[in-house]
Amino acid sequence: MSVPMAPVVSFGEVLLRLSPPNTERLFQSPSLRTWWGGAEANVAAGLANLGTAAQHVTQLPEGPIGDAAVRALRAEGVDTRHVLRRGTRMGLYFLESGADVRPLRVVYDREHSAFSQLEPADFDWTSILRGARWLHLCGISPALGRGPLQCVHDALDAAAAHGIPVSLDLNYRPALWGARDPRPIMQPLAARASLLIANPGAISAMLGLTTPGTAPEEPAALQLTADALQRDYGCARVAITQREVLSASAHGWQAHLFDAATNTMHYGGRYQVQLVDRVGGGDAFVAGLLHQLLADAPLDYAVRFATAAGALKLTIPGDINRVRVADVEQALASAT
């Protein structure tokens, strides 16, 4: 029996997150709550919840923890047929949510994880991408070692050979890069993306392009940034997300989408959100945007839908956005 193909294929590490209950400090009490996540896996799960078929490609350790990760992806409706099982170690991260004036704190424990030790030759990207309409990658995988970086390039080669559009979310994580300069690695990758997604800080850190002007959050400055990204990297579209940290408990959230073909910047609106969980807002935005782009929605609506999806995620515990299309449409209706 043939297996239905997933329109969107994502690639990246799946992580196990450990968080203290409520707003406690790490190890204030003996309890830690577990959540599954990882930027690209969050996008795949968000797409599946919106009704767009998605497949996630990764390497997970053998044993019960890897088994649980696979079950978690499948429970969200994500296709896992190209998940490899090698190695012994699951990547972890510890997250302390913060509150009011106490900021969020993240501690990674992912060195020598199964994903970081993967062998690129084990992934047949021509087979993986057969029938796909989109490939999604992010800037975290290239920071995790030579194997993951080579896999990103191999996936890009296969996507280019088959005319498959690629989205690249820069997703800058300073702790993963350490003293390394990400620009020599990320600039060639950005040049191969159809859709580039980032916030202004990531654009500066990973591509060396600073949003100009004294008010870089203004649409005119963002337009200049998007123009420069399109000129330097040739991407057809640029999505710029902006998170205003009012406190650890409240964020402003907005996004813009630039379309090079029409030289138009589309605005997604602004939400002020009382946080339940700040993790995954950008991934939810990406899922919402890809869901609408694959449906050929007008770009103005696509970015408004994606921005609302990202705002909704900030109200949901865990890393994954568990909303349906009707939930996002209701949020849009309430915002107008």
Sequence and secondary structure as in RCSB ss.txt:
>XXXX:A:sequence
MSVPMAPVVSFGEVLLRLSPPNTERLFQSPSLRTWWGGAEANVAAGLANLGTAAQHVTQLPEGPIGDAAVRALRA
EGVDTRHVLRRGTRMGLYFLESGADVRPLRVVYDREHSAFSQLEPADFDWTSILRGARWLHLCGISPALGRGPLQ
CVHDALDAAAAHGIPVSLDLNYRPALWGARDPRPIMQPLAARASLLIANPGAISAMLGLTTPGTAPEEPAALQLT
ADALQRDYGCARVAITQREVLSASAHGWQAHLFDAATNTMHYGGRYQVQLVDRVGGGDAFVAGLLHQLLADAPLD
YAVRFATAAGALKLTIPGDINRVRVADVEQALASAT
>XXXX:A:secstr
      SEEEE   EEEEE STT  TTSSS  EEEEE HHHHHHHHHHHHT  EEEE EE SSHHHHHHHHHHHH
TT B TT EE  S  EEEEEE  BTTB  EEEEE TT TTTT  GGG  HHHHTTT SEEEEESSGGGG HHHHH
HHHHHHHHHHHTT  EEEE    HHHHTTS SHHHHHHHHTT SEEEE HHHHHHHH     SS TTSHHHHHHH
HHHHHHHH  SEEEEEEEEEEETTEEEEEEEEEETTTTEEEEEEEEEEE S  TTHHHHHHHHHHHHHHTT  HH
HHHHHHHHHHHHHTTSSSSS    HHHHHHHHHHH 
